[in-house]
Amino acid sequence: MWFFTSGAFWFIEGILCALAVIGLKVWMEDRNTPMRLWKWVLVGAWMLLLGFTIAFIGTSVGENEMVAAKKGGIIFSVICVIFGAVVWQLLQIGRVKNTGDLKTDKNEEV
């Protein structure tokens, strides 16, 4: 358990979190979806909720509270999945659909 209290763990976790955020930014740009500040706030809130859920389960298991870990894990996981689905739908606002690649005229050379 010493690894989880070391600086190396938090360094690696920070790198992975930064890569996830950068990957989300690049992926949304590829999908022609603008990311405004309020969208980044929603993504950050969802990430905090996800981290809280994992921390709650891990802390409860570490304190030998298996019932609390199971019940809280189920409740918080359901809330996190629902909130994640809502955030995903809200991220689609303002998306520009790219239909310029489709050829509609059959006489036109491909």
N, C-alpha and C positions, 0 to 999 in steps of 0.2 A: 504494500500500500504506500510505501514511501515515494514511489514514482508520481503518484497523483498529487503530492504536496510539493513536488520539486518544481523548479523554474522551467525545466526542460519540457514538462508536460504542458504547462501553460503557453510556452513558446510554440510548441507543435500545434496546440489547439488554436492559437491565434493565427498561425499560418493557414491552417485548414479553413478557418472561418473567413479569412480574407480571400482565399481562393474561391470559396463558395460565392461570395458576394461579387467578385470580379467575373466569375463564370456566369452568374445570373445576369449581370449587366451586358455582357457580350451576347448571351443567348437571346435576351430581349431585343437587343439591337438587330440581331439576325432575323428576328420575327417581326420587325418593323413596329415595335411597341415602345412608345416613349415612356421613360421612367421619370416621373415628376417627384418632387420632394415628398408629397403625401403618400406616394406609393412606396418609397423607401422607408418611411415611418411605419407603414403597415407591415412590410417585410421584417423590419427590425422588431416590431412588437410580436410577430409570430415566432421569430427566432428566440426571443426572450421567453415566450411561453413554452416553446419546445425545450429550451434549456432548463426552465423551472421544472417541467415534468420529469425530465431525466434526473435532475438533482433530487427531487422529492422521492422518486423510486429508489435511487441509490442510497440516500440518507436513511430511508425507512428500512431498507434491507440491512444496512450497516448497523442499525440500532436493534436488529432482530425483531422488527415489527412487520412481520410478513403479511398480516391481514391489512394493515394500513397501506403497505406497498401495493398490494393487489387492488384494493378498493380505490385508493387514490390514483394508482396508475391507470385503471380503467376509466375513471371519471375524467382525469386530466388529459388522457390520450384521446378520448372522444371529443372533448372540447377543442383540443389542438387540431384534430383532423377537420372538424367542422369549420373552425376559424381559418385553417389553411385553405379549405375549399372556397370560402368567401373571399379571402385575400386573392386567390388565384383568379376568381371571376372579376374582381375589381382591377386586377393588373391588366386585364384584357381591354379595359376602357381606353379608347383612343388608338386602338390598333389599326394600322393601315394594311388592308389586304392587297397583296401584290398579284394582279392578274395580267400583267404586261407580258409574261412569258408564254401565254397561251396563244396559239395560232387558230383563228376562227375561220379564215378563208381557206377552202380546200384547194383553190387554184394557186395559192401562194406557195412558193418553194420553201421547203423546210431547211 
